[in-house]
Amino acid sequence: MTKTKVVYLGGAGRSGTTFVSLLLSQNHDCFDLGQIRDLPDGIAKKHVCSCGKPLVLCDFWGTVAARMVAGFGLNPIERFRTGLEAFSKAAERVEDWSVAADLAPLAQAHAGFLALTAGLYRICSEVSGCPALIDSSKSPGLALALILAEGIDFYMLNLVRDPRAVCASWSKLTRKMDKLEGHQRAWNRRVLRMAQVEALNPQAFRRIRYEDFATSPLPMVQEIQAWAGLQQNTDFFVAPNEANVSWERTHLFPPVNEEVLQHKANHITIRPSQSWQKPEFARYVELAERVNFPLAETVGYQLARG
C-alpha cells in the first residue's frame, strides 16, 4: 500500500509555521493543507478559502469534502472533529508518548477515528495530485494520531520560537494576562510532548528554532527538503532571505495567520524579529520568563545573565 507522506509542523502558535509551510509547498511535489485540524470549524463557519471561494465551494476543499462523504458516509468532516477531540483527551491521559506499549490501547480504542484520519489525508493527497502534504496544525494530539494511523509516512518538523517572542506576539491579539499565561503554559506542554514524539521516532523528527530559520532560510529549506525526501529545489528564492511565493495551488483558511491571509504577498523577506525586546513588551517578557524557564533552556533559549 502506498503511504501518504505528511510533513507535520508541530509546536506552539505564533511560531512562524505559516511562513515555513508556504516556503516548503512552493515545489509541485508538496501541497500546503494549512491547519487541517480546523477544517470542520472552517466549513461550519463558512470561512472563505485563500482562493476566494467559501470552503464548501472551493475546488480543493469542496472536492475533498464530497469524496469523504462518498468514502466514509454521513458527516465525515464533523466526525473527524469529534474524533480528534476524543482522541486528544484520551492521549493526554497517557503520561509518556515515547512508550510504544502504552499507545497500543489508545490506538485500539480509537481505531475508527484513525482510519477516518488516514482516509482524509489520502484523499487530500489524491485531490491535490501531490505526493507530500504540509500540515501546520501544530497540535500534538493530531500529530500522535498520524503516527498511529496506518498508511501515513509521517515526518515531524518541530518548530520552536523563543517563548518571550511568542508571548509578545500573542499580546498583539489579547492583553489579558490570564489568557497569555494560558498560551505560555501551552508552549511548555508542547515542548514536553514534542520531546516524547522525538523519542518515539527519532529518525522522522527534526527540531528547528524559528530564529535559526529566519536567519538562514534558504539553507534551512534545503536541509528540510533533504531530510523529508522532498524535491530538492529552491529556485523560488531570489536572495538568501527573499523568496517569490505563488498562491496558485494554495487553499488556506482562517485561523491560519490572519495577516498572511490578508496580504497574500507574492514576495516575502524572512528575517529574525527582535521587536519583543522593546520596552512596551517588558511585562509579557517577564511573564514568559516566569512560566517558560528553565524548560526553554532545553530547546536552546537562555535568560540574560548579570
Salt bridges, closest charged atoms under 4 A:
ASP38 OD2 - ARG37 NE 3.48
ASP41 OD2 - LYS45 NZ 3.28
ASP59 OD1 - LYS53 NZ 3.10
GLU78 OE2 - ARG81 NH2 2.32
GLU85 OE2 - ARG81 NH1 2.80
GLU92 OE2 - ARG193 NE 3.58
GLU126 OE1 - ARG67 NH2 2.58
GLU126 OE2 - ARG122 NH1 3.41
ASP162 OD2 - ARG164 NH2 2.76
GLU181 OE2 - ARG185 NH2 2.79
GLU181 OE1 - ARG290 NH2 3.24
GLU198 OE1 - ARG207 NH2 3.47
ASP212 OD2 - ARG209 NE 3.09
GLU223 OE1 - ARG206 NH2 2.62
GLU242 OE1 - HIS267 NE2 2.91
GLU258 OE2 - ARG14 NH1 3.72
GLU289 OE2 - ARG164 NH1 3.34
GLU297 OE2 - ARG305 NH2 3.30
